[in-house]
């Protein structure tokens, strides 16, 4: 949780929850939205030449203890994250926005205005940089099968419970050497696939960077976390001008054909990944 200007002794008073900052005085579509659970309707809070999209909430709902409990409840956390994203997306319909992190709070409007005004120069730089741009996600998956990476061990003699194992003939001369050669071959094949996947990821990233104004590499998702058995070799996001959007789908398809990897494109999104870069 990001709780700025917080006073632990004032948890029973109201707090100002800030969703985003924009350069439009009255961004259409945000006033009256429900916002996060338990708060008043969403409204705007002007400061200087900029405007914050805010909501009045109970500070007691966002104490460290309350938020930590919410973080351990996946459904509750998703509920707040969806509400936050919905308001940010609505504000972005009116023009560029600087989305703030989930649960950014201030105790009182005066503290909110002062703290936000102190970052006005950064906000303006981000708004100028992201105007008429959107964020697009690109994920690349290796198409190699994992099953071939695990060579089968030679089967042992069948044993019936209560009976001694039958005597078997000795393996043919050279059988052990052949097995080791097979293992080495499979290992070499696996390494070749891994090298090819890395080259494919670098190629995809390089080509998308040619289209993008900025790019960021993100941590790849482990298969068990993503619920996907494929091996993810690239998880990246790109800031792309809206007038180049039509190029992205064609580029993804072309790269799939040329690299043999699976390329997944998602977006457009509010540029969350680029608000810290000016």
C-alpha positions in Angstrom: 0.0 0.0 0.0 1.1 3.5 -0.7 -0.1 5.7 2.2 1.4 9.2 2.0 1.0 11.8 4.6 -0.7 9.3 6.9 -1.2 9.8 10.6 -1.8 6.4 12.4 -3.7 8.2 15.2 -6.3 9.5 12.7 -7.5 6.2 11.2 -11.1 7.1 12.1 -11.2 10.1 9.8 -11.7 10.4 6.1 -8.9 10.0 3.6 -8.4 11.1 0.0 -7.8 8.1 -2.3 -6.1 9.2 -5.5 -6.5 7.2 -8.7 -4.8 9.3 -11.3 -3.6 12.7 -12.4 -4.7 14.3 -15.7 -4.4 17.7 -17.4 -8.1 18.0 -18.1 -10.1 20.1 -15.7 -13.2 18.0 -15.8 -12.4 14.5 -17.3 -15.7 13.2 -18.7 -16.9 9.9 -17.4 -15.3 9.8 -14.0 -17.6 11.9 -11.8 -20.0 9.8 -9.9 -18.3 6.4 -10.5 -18.4 4.1 -7.5 -14.7 3.7 -7.1 -13.3 1.4 -4.5 -15.6 -0.3 -2.1 -16.9 1.6 0.9 -16.1 5.1 -0.3 -18.0 8.1 -1.6 -18.5 8.7 -5.3 -15.4 9.5 -7.5 -14.8 13.2 -8.0 -12.0 15.5 -9.2 -9.5 17.6 -7.1 -7.8 20.4 -9.0 -4.2 21.4 -8.0 -2.5 24.1 -10.0 -2.9 23.4 -13.7 -3.6 19.7 -13.2 -6.4 17.6 -11.8 -6.5 14.5 -9.6 -9.2 11.9 -9.9 -10.0 11.1 -6.3 -12.5 9.5 -3.8 -13.2 10.1 -0.2 -12.8 6.8 1.8 -12.6 5.8 5.5 -8.9 5.9 6.6 -9.7 3.0 8.9 -10.3 0.8 5.8 -6.7 1.4 4.7 -4.6 1.0 7.8 -1.6 -1.2 7.5 -3.3 -4.0 9.3 -6.5 -3.8 7.2 -4.6 -3.7 3.9 -2.3 -6.6 4.8 -5.5 -8.7 5.5 -6.8 -7.6 2.2 -3.6 -8.6 0.4 -4.0 -12.1 1.7 -7.5 -12.4 0.3 -7.2 -12.8 -3.4 -10.8 -12.1 -4.2 -10.8 -8.9 -2.1 -7.5 -7.7 -3.6 -8.8 -8.3 -7.1 -12.0 -6.5 -6.3 -10.0 -3.4 -5.3 -7.6 -3.7 -8.2 -10.5 -3.9 -10.7 -12.2 -0.9 -9.2 -9.0 1.1 -9.3 -8.3 0.2 -12.9 -11.9 1.0 -14.0 -11.6 4.5 -12.7 -8.2 5.0 -14.3 -9.4 3.7 -17.6 -12.5 6.0 -17.5 -10.2 9.0 -16.9 -8.0 7.9 -19.7 -10.9 8.1 -22.2 -10.7 11.9 -21.8 -7.0 12.2 -22.5 -3.6 11.2 -21.1 -3.4 10.3 -17.4 -0.7 9.4 -14.9 -2.2 6.4 -13.1 -1.1 6.2 -9.4 -0.4 3.0 -7.5 -3.2 1.0 -5.9 -4.2 2.5 -2.5 -2.4 5.9 -2.8 -4.0 7.9 0.1 -3.6 11.3 1.8 -5.3 12.5 5.0 -7.3 15.5 3.9 -7.6 17.5 0.7 -4.9 20.0 1.8 -2.3 17.3 2.2 -3.3 15.7 -1.0 -3.0 19.0 -2.9 0.4 19.8 -1.4 1.9 16.4 -2.0 0.6 16.2 -5.6 1.7 19.8 -6.4 5.2 18.8 -5.3 5.3 16.3 -8.1 3.6 18.5 -10.7 6.7 18.7 -12.9 7.0 14.9 -13.1 3.3 14.5 -13.8 3.5 17.1 -16.7 6.5 15.3 -18.2 4.8 11.9 -18.1 1.6 13.4 -19.5 3.5 14.9 -22.4 5.4 11.7 -23.0 2.4 9.4 -23.0 0.0 11.6 -24.9 -1.5 9.8 -27.9 0.3 6.6 -26.8 -0.9 3.3 -25.3 0.8 0.4 -23.6 0.9 -3.0 -25.3 2.0 -6.3 -23.8 4.0 -8.9 -25.8 4.6 -12.4 -24.5 6.7 -15.0 -26.4 6.5 -18.7 -25.7 8.8 -21.4 -26.9 7.0 -24.1 -29.0 9.4 -26.9 -28.0 7.8 -29.8 -26.1 9.0 -30.5 -22.6 8.3 -34.2 -22.8 11.3 -34.9 -25.0 13.7 -33.4 -22.4 13.3 -36.4 -20.0 14.8 -39.5 -21.5 13.1 -42.8 -20.4 15.2 -44.9 -18.1 15.6 -48.6 -19.0 12.9 -50.7 -17.5 13.9 -53.2 -14.8 12.6 -56.7 -14.5 9.0 -57.2 -13.4 8.6 -58.5 -9.9 5.6 -60.2 -8.5 5.0 -59.6 -4.8 6.0 -62.6 -2.8 8.1 -64.1 -5.6 11.8 -63.6 -6.3 12.7 -61.7 -9.5 13.4 -63.9 -12.4 17.0 -64.1 -13.7 17.4 -62.0 -16.8 20.0 -62.1 -19.4 22.8 -59.6 -19.4 22.3 -56.6 -21.6 23.8 -56.7 -25.1 27.4 -55.4 -25.4 27.3 -51.6 -26.1 23.7 -51.1 -24.7 25.0 -48.8 -21.9 27.0 -46.7 -24.3 24.1 -46.4 -26.6 21.9 -45.2 -23.7 24.4 -42.6 -22.7 24.7 -41.4 -26.3 20.9 -41.0 -26.4 21.0 -39.0 -23.3 23.7 -36.7 -24.6 21.7 -36.3 -27.8 18.6 -35.3 -26.0 20.5 -32.9 -23.9 22.0 -31.3 -26.9 18.6 -31.1 -28.6 17.2 -29.4 -25.4 20.0 -26.8 -25.4 19.5 -26.1 -29.1 15.8 -25.4 -28.4 16.6 -23.2 -25.5 19.1 -21.2 -27.6 16.6 -20.9 -30.4 13.9 -19.6 -27.9 16.3 -17.0 -26.5 17.2 -15.8 -30.1 13.5 -15.6 -30.9 12.8 -13.6 -27.8 15.6 -11.1 -28.6 14.4 -10.8 -32.2 10.8 -10.1 -31.2 11.9 -7.5 -28.6 14.2 -5.8 -31.1 11.5 -5.5 -33.8 8.8 -4.2 -31.4 11.3 -1.6 -30.0 11.5 -0.3 -33.6 7.8 0.5 -33.4 7.7 1.7 -29.8 8.6 5.0 -28.1 9.7 3.1 -25.0 10.0 -0.5 -23.8 10.3 -2.5 -20.6 11.2 -6.1 -19.9 9.1 -7.7 -17.2 9.6 -10.8 -15.1 8.6 -13.9 -17.1 5.7 -15.9 -15.5 6.5 -19.4 -14.3 4.2 -22.0 -15.9 2.8 -23.1 -12.6 1.9 -19.5 -11.7 0.3 -18.7 -15.0 -1.5 -22.0 -15.3 0.2 -22.5 -18.6 2.5 -25.4 -19.6 4.2 -23.4 -22.2 7.7 -21.9 -21.5 7.6 -18.1 -21.5 10.8 -16.6 -22.9 9.7 -13.0 -23.1 7.3 -10.8 -21.1 7.7 -7.2 -22.3 5.6 -4.1 -22.6 5.8 -1.3 -25.2 4.7 2.3 -25.3 3.3 2.8 -28.9 1.8 5.8 -30.6 -1.8 5.3 -31.4 -1.3 6.0 -35.1 1.0 2.9 -35.3 -1.5 0.5 -33.6 -2.3 -1.2 -36.9 1.3 -2.3 -37.4 1.4 -4.4 -34.2 -0.8 -7.3 -35.2 0.9 -7.7 -38.6 4.3 -7.5 -36.8 3.3 -10.2 -34.3 2.1 -12.6 -37.1 5.3 -12.0 -39.2 7.5 -12.7 -36.2 5.7 -15.9 -35.4 6.3 -17.1 -38.9 10.0 -16.1 -39.0 11.0 -17.3 -35.5 8.7 -20.3 -35.0 7.8 -19.0 -31.5 4.3 -18.1 -30.3 3.8 -14.4 -30.0 0.9 -13.0 -27.9 -0.1 -9.4 -28.2 -2.4 -7.7 -25.6 -3.7 -4.1 -25.3 -4.2 -1.3 -25.6 -3.7 -0.4 -21.9 -3.2 2.8 -19.9 0.6 3.2 -19.7 1.1 2.0 -16.1 4.5 0.7 -16.9 5.9 4.1 -18.1 4.7 6.6 -15.5 8.0 6.4 -13.7 10.1 7.3 -16.7 10.5 10.9 -17.8 
